[in-house]
Amino acid sequence: MSRALALIARAAIWLSLAAVVLIFPDELSFATAIVVMALFALSLDLLLGYAGIISMGHAVFFGIGAYAAGWLALAGWQEPLSALFLAALAAALAALAIGPLLLRFTGLPLIMVTFVLGVILYEAANKATAITGGDNGLTGFGFAPLFGVFRWSVFNRVEYLYALAFLCAAYHLTRRIVASPFGLALEGIRENATRMMLVGAPVRKHLLRVYVLSAFLAGLAGALGTVTTRFVSLSVFSINSSIDVVVMLVLGGVASLHGPIIGAAVYMIVHHLAAQWNPYHWMFVIGALLLLVVRIGRGGIVGIIAALAKRDRDAARSHAR
Amino acid sequence: MSALLEIIGLQKSFGGLVVTDDIHLALEAGARHALIGPNGAGKTTLVGLLSGIIAPTSGQILLAGSDITRWTPQDRVKAGLVRTFQINSLFPGLTVQQNVLLALSEHLGASAQFWRPIGAQRALFDRARAVLDWVGLGAYTDRRVSDLPYGPQRLVEFAIALSLEPKVLLLDEPAAGVPAADAARLLAAIEQLPSDVAVLMIEHDMRLVRRFARSVTVLVGGSILVSGSPDEVMSDAEVHRVYLGRAGDAGGARHA
């Protein structure tokens, strides 16, 4: 019974997110950008929140997905579903190639290595203007109508719903994964990798799997950005983007799956409003917000909500007694 | 009769410092062997060598006849050689049940499944319940390990090892710092192990050693001083001199 209720509640939340199309018809371009970042943050949550791998260069995979979708479109592959899948696959393959090297490290060295990797790729992309477009990025391409019917347009209705559908699918996929024995093994590695080895777990193999999976989702997010904006900017590879996504995740709440989605939305809306207030000092507002959330309670916004709900329940219980 | 675990001329040195010196030891199936010795005798190093965390300088380790000296820790666990840690090595942010489920899911080969929810796997949960009841942790199932007192945490350490269905179980000071009630639970749980499991226990508490062990080895300065039945070993003059006597009281010597 409570399971059915939870299912209905979840369906209601996703439907109300879809209803943004009707409620904020003028903000759909912005709303689509939020959805893309939410998916990016979700991909990092799987890696950082569950497996405990800190990556300061996750934009690498977001960028590969974004560029791969752009290159595909320029080469004439403009079917928006398969292009998205192929672009995400490219990011996953990149993770498969560098993962075995990277996952030898933990802690601070891992942060440094992922960070440096991000910087190197950004600089390389910046120099390789012939294939990346350099500062101009990639433009001048489009995608075929979705299912051959729904046309992309400046109103961004199709774009928003298309991105939201993928976020919804990715959310349920990750939910399923973290509830599986594999998901528990990831948490075991996060909690104590040495002991995992000594219960016979193939720790490196588990980590490589989740790394590839997370890169696939990050690449998917990048490709969604490309399909919905018909533009790729070099900034998809930027270190700022890698750092932003970590901030969104921490703000929303690590290892909760709702956290990255809420965090991305709050971050981008506050950023938007604060930048209107003062285009030079908006970072101050985000910083203050982050400080406040981290100070009030661990587990980000989601953690604070959960703590409040628990206090309510406890109060009701003691009242009943 | 071939031994289940056989250690042949095992040696480990760090530079010029020899911490394990030419150890020979054999455990038959069903052995209840205690390893005692003063601090710094190389007991924990020996467990590290056996579990594969430390590589030996020379010598051989045989498990049921196969040479496992160069095996990875994972492969040794899969072959039934399981250890516990002197200093708790648990999954503190997870519940007691999840700690055991983690081990069970690796042991039963379920950990690569990423689609079927663990909640739907009845068999895993039933076995977890059985293990927790075995060590007397049934009441703590859904508590976070980091919220438990030290005694029950020690029992979780033991429960993880039991979930792996060891053939050879290495217990590194399982009762160190544990209140008497929990130590008794631990001993009771060890007594319920299948009779063909070989157990090697490092322990300082002589009362515990007397209750548990059918044979004892005394390790001093990285090499074996004497091996034999508990009575033989504890009446050995040399043992008294270097080890038991130093603590003053042979009956209840207990180091931190």
Interface residues (C-beta under 8 A of the other chain):
Chain A: R176 I177 A179 S180 P181 F182 G183 L184 A185 E187 G188 R190 E191 N192 T194 R195 M196 M197 L198 V199 G200 A201 P202 H206 R209
Chain B: S51 I53 P73 Q74 V77 K78 V82 R83 F85 S89 L90 F91 P92 G93 L94 Q98 L101 L102 A103 S105 E106 H107 A110 S111 A112 Q113 F114 W115 R116 P117 I118 G119 Q121 L124 I160 S163 L164
